[in-house]
Amino acid sequence: MLSKIKTILCTTIILLLVIPAISFAEMKSTSGEKVSLRTGPGEQYSVKWELGNGFPVRILSKKGKWTKVQDFENDKGWVNASMLNNEPHVIVKVNKGKNKKINIRSGPGTKYSVVGKAYYGVVFEKKEQKKGWVKVKHESGLEGWIEKTLVWGF
């Protein structure tokens, strides 16, 4: 009986340590206007994409001064770690291939007025979160609230 309790206790402790690490992947943002996303960890590898400033990425692994990242479309590649920072950003993830915009509101809810709109792929600086909404600021100066389910970067 004591052996069974020890096994259950050890399993519980392991799960409590492992599950948070899995569910809270580290997010970073690009720092620079033309950040190269490469096929491998080095300048000798070809460039898959060039990412703009503030583009949010999920950290997958690290190798020397290179970081393997994933973007909101599940593309993966390598970025020089010096081109990443901790400034939180989000990107509009809905309406791909459609000429349809999401609403940016004056407050965290649909009862607030629309202060702007944004297409798929538009990047915003993340300011705060509240009740399923995220306050954002665009490089143009536009500030407002977007429903959290419409953006990626958490």
C-alpha positions as CSV (number, residue, x, y, z in Angstrom):
1,M,0.0,0.0,0.0
2,L,2.8,2.4,0.9
3,S,4.6,1.6,-2.4
4,K,1.4,2.4,-4.3
5,I,1.0,5.8,-2.6
6,K,4.7,6.7,-3.3
7,T,4.2,5.8,-7.0
8,I,1.0,8.0,-7.2
9,L,2.8,10.9,-5.4
10,C,5.8,10.7,-7.7
11,T,3.7,10.6,-10.8
12,T,1.7,13.6,-9.6
13,I,4.8,15.6,-8.9
14,I,6.2,14.8,-12.4
15,L,3.0,15.8,-14.1
16,L,2.9,19.1,-12.1
17,L,6.4,19.9,-13.3
18,V,6.0,18.8,-16.9
19,I,2.6,20.1,-17.9
20,P,3.2,23.8,-17.3
21,A,6.4,23.6,-19.4
22,I,4.4,22.2,-22.3
23,S,1.5,24.5,-22.1
24,F,3.4,27.8,-21.7
25,A,5.7,28.0,-24.8
26,E,8.0,30.9,-24.8
27,M,7.0,33.7,-27.2
28,K,9.4,36.4,-28.6
29,S,9.1,39.1,-31.3
30,T,11.4,40.0,-34.1
31,S,13.6,43.1,-33.8
32,G,14.3,44.7,-37.1
33,E,12.7,45.4,-40.4
34,K,14.1,42.5,-42.4
35,V,14.7,39.5,-40.1
36,S,15.8,36.4,-42.0
37,L,14.0,33.2,-41.2
38,R,16.4,30.5,-42.4
39,T,16.2,26.8,-43.2
40,G,19.0,26.0,-40.7
41,P,20.9,27.5,-37.8
42,G,23.5,29.6,-39.6
43,E,24.0,32.2,-42.3
44,Q,25.0,29.5,-44.8
45,Y,21.4,28.3,-44.9
46,S,18.9,29.8,-47.3
47,V,16.3,32.4,-46.3
48,K,12.8,31.1,-46.3
49,W,11.1,34.4,-45.4
50,E,11.9,37.9,-44.2
51,L,9.9,38.9,-41.2
52,G,9.1,42.5,-40.3
53,N,9.6,44.2,-37.0
54,G,7.5,42.9,-34.1
55,F,6.5,39.7,-35.8
56,P,5.5,37.2,-33.0
57,V,7.2,33.8,-32.9
58,R,7.1,30.8,-30.7
59,I,10.5,29.5,-29.5
60,L,11.0,25.8,-30.3
61,S,14.7,25.2,-29.6
62,K,18.1,26.9,-29.5
63,K,21.5,26.0,-31.1
64,G,24.3,28.4,-30.3
65,K,23.4,31.9,-31.3
66,W,20.4,30.6,-33.4
67,T,16.8,30.0,-32.3
68,K,14.3,27.7,-34.1
69,V,10.9,29.4,-34.2
70,Q,7.4,28.8,-35.4
71,D,5.0,31.5,-36.7
72,F,1.3,31.8,-36.7
73,E,0.9,29.7,-39.9
74,N,3.0,26.9,-38.4
75,D,6.0,27.7,-40.6
76,K,9.3,26.9,-38.9
77,G,12.8,28.2,-39.3
78,W,15.9,29.6,-37.7
79,V,16.5,33.2,-36.6
80,N,19.7,34.7,-35.1
81,A,18.9,35.1,-31.4
82,S,20.1,38.7,-31.5
83,M,17.1,39.6,-33.8
84,L,14.6,38.5,-31.1
85,N,13.3,40.4,-28.1
86,N,10.7,40.1,-25.3
87,E,8.4,42.8,-26.4
88,P,4.9,41.2,-26.7
89,H,3.2,41.3,-30.1
90,V,0.2,39.6,-31.7
91,I,-0.9,39.1,-35.3
92,V,-4.3,38.8,-36.8
93,K,-4.9,35.1,-37.5
94,V,-8.4,35.0,-39.1
95,N,-9.8,35.7,-42.6
96,K,-6.8,34.4,-44.6
97,G,-7.4,34.9,-48.3
98,K,-10.5,37.0,-47.7
99,N,-11.1,40.7,-48.1
100,K,-12.5,40.9,-44.7
101,K,-11.3,42.9,-41.7
102,I,-11.7,42.4,-37.9
103,N,-12.9,45.1,-35.6
104,I,-10.7,47.0,-33.2
105,R,-12.8,48.5,-30.4
106,S,-12.5,51.3,-27.9
107,G,-12.9,48.8,-25.0
108,P,-12.8,45.1,-24.2
109,G,-16.2,44.0,-25.5
110,T,-18.6,44.2,-28.5
111,K,-20.6,46.9,-26.8
112,Y,-17.7,49.3,-27.4
113,S,-17.4,51.4,-30.6
114,V,-15.2,50.3,-33.5
115,V,-12.1,52.5,-33.7
116,G,-10.4,50.7,-36.5
117,K,-10.2,47.5,-38.5
118,A,-7.4,45.1,-39.5
119,Y,-6.7,42.4,-42.1
120,Y,-5.2,39.0,-41.7
121,G,-1.5,39.2,-40.9
122,V,-1.4,42.7,-39.4
123,V,1.0,42.9,-36.4
124,F,0.2,44.8,-33.2
125,E,2.1,45.5,-30.0
126,K,0.3,43.8,-27.1
127,K,-0.4,46.2,-24.2
128,E,-2.7,44.2,-21.8
129,Q,-5.4,41.5,-21.6
130,K,-8.8,41.6,-20.0
131,K,-11.8,39.2,-20.1
132,G,-10.9,37.4,-23.4
133,W,-9.7,40.7,-25.1
134,V,-6.3,42.1,-25.8
135,K,-5.4,45.8,-25.9
136,V,-3.2,46.5,-28.9
137,K,-1.3,49.3,-30.5
138,H,-0.4,49.5,-34.2
139,E,2.8,51.2,-35.5
140,S,0.5,53.8,-37.1
141,G,-0.6,54.9,-33.6
142,L,-4.0,53.2,-33.6
143,E,-4.9,51.7,-30.2
144,G,-7.8,49.6,-29.2
145,W,-9.1,46.2,-28.2
146,I,-9.3,43.0,-30.2
147,E,-11.1,39.7,-29.2
148,K,-8.3,37.4,-28.1
149,T,-9.5,34.5,-30.4
150,L,-8.8,36.6,-33.5
151,V,-5.0,37.0,-32.9
152,W,-2.0,34.8,-32.3
153,G,1.0,35.4,-30.0
154,F,0.1,34.0,-26.6
